[in-house]
Amino acid sequence: MLNLDTHILLHALAGSLTRREKTVLSRHRWGISAIVLWEIAKLHQRGRISIGLDHPLLVQALAGLEIWPLPGSMPQYSGARFRQRSGRRANRSYQPDLPRAAGHPR
């Protein structure tokens, strides 16, 4: 099973992966950490992606994924504390071109 990060999951849903990435993903079941859901919600809230947690394409994908819970100490890694510990900015801006679900605003 592959543990996908936020970027790979969103680009897989958008169909914007390379041929090699598609091949690798097609050979394995997918799972995500619960933090991926938080990241998607934050990116959507900040207007950096058009897909939210209620988007039908994401809802359908999540139904087939295993979602691993966060350890109890994870809240300390959110926001500024993440940047402070890692030296990287959290939630870099990117906008995969996700197909619009029928009847769902973008």
C-alpha positions in Angstrom: 0.0 0.0 0.0 1.2 3.5 -0.9 0.9 6.3 1.6 0.2 9.3 -0.6 0.9 12.9 0.3 -1.4 15.8 -0.4 0.2 16.8 -3.7 0.2 13.4 -5.2 -3.4 12.7 -4.2 -4.7 16.0 -5.7 -2.7 15.6 -8.9 -3.9 12.0 -9.2 -7.5 13.2 -9.0 -6.8 15.9 -11.5 -5.2 13.4 -13.9 -2.0 15.4 -14.1 0.5 12.7 -13.1 3.3 11.5 -15.3 3.0 8.2 -17.1 5.6 6.7 -14.6 3.6 8.0 -11.6 0.4 6.6 -13.0 2.0 3.2 -13.5 3.4 3.1 -9.9 0.0 4.2 -8.5 -1.9 1.7 -10.6 0.1 -1.2 -9.1 -0.8 -0.5 -5.4 -3.7 0.3 -3.1 -3.6 3.9 -1.8 -3.8 5.2 1.7 -3.3 8.7 3.3 -2.5 10.1 6.7 -5.4 12.1 8.2 -3.2 15.2 8.0 -3.8 15.1 4.2 -7.4 16.0 4.9 -6.4 18.9 7.1 -4.0 20.1 4.4 -6.8 20.0 1.7 -9.2 21.8 4.0 -6.6 24.6 4.7 -5.6 24.9 1.1 -9.2 25.2 0.1 -10.0 27.7 2.9 -7.1 29.9 1.8 -8.2 29.7 -1.9 -5.1 27.9 -3.1 -7.1 24.9 -4.5 -10.6 24.8 -5.8 -11.5 21.3 -4.4 -12.8 21.1 -0.8 -13.5 18.1 1.3 -17.1 18.0 0.1 -16.1 17.9 -3.6 -17.7 14.7 -5.1 -14.5 13.7 -6.8 -12.6 13.7 -3.5 -15.5 12.1 -1.6 -15.5 9.2 -4.1 -11.7 8.8 -3.9 -11.7 8.8 -0.1 -14.3 6.0 0.0 -11.6 3.7 -1.5 -8.6 4.8 0.6 -7.3 3.8 3.9 -6.9 6.8 6.2 -4.4 6.5 9.0 -5.0 8.5 12.2 -2.6 11.1 13.5 -0.5 10.4 16.6 -1.5 12.4 19.6 1.5 14.7 19.3 0.7 15.9 15.8 -1.1 19.2 16.6 2.2 20.8 17.6 3.3 20.6 13.9 0.6 22.8 12.5 1.0 26.3 11.1 4.0 28.4 12.3 5.4 25.6 14.5 5.7 23.4 11.3 7.7 26.2 9.6 9.8 26.8 12.7 10.7 23.1 13.0 11.3 22.3 9.4 12.5 25.6 7.9 9.9 25.2 5.1 6.7 27.0 4.4 3.6 24.9 5.0 1.0 24.8 2.3 2.9 26.1 -0.7 0.6 27.4 -3.4 -0.4 25.0 -6.2 -3.5 24.6 -8.3 -4.0 21.2 -9.9 -6.7 21.5 -12.7 -9.4 19.2 -11.2 -12.3 18.3 -13.4 -15.6 19.9 -12.2 -18.2 17.5 -11.0 -21.7 18.0 -12.4 -23.6 20.5 -10.4 -20.7 21.4 -8.2 -19.4 24.9 -8.2 -15.7 25.4 -8.6 
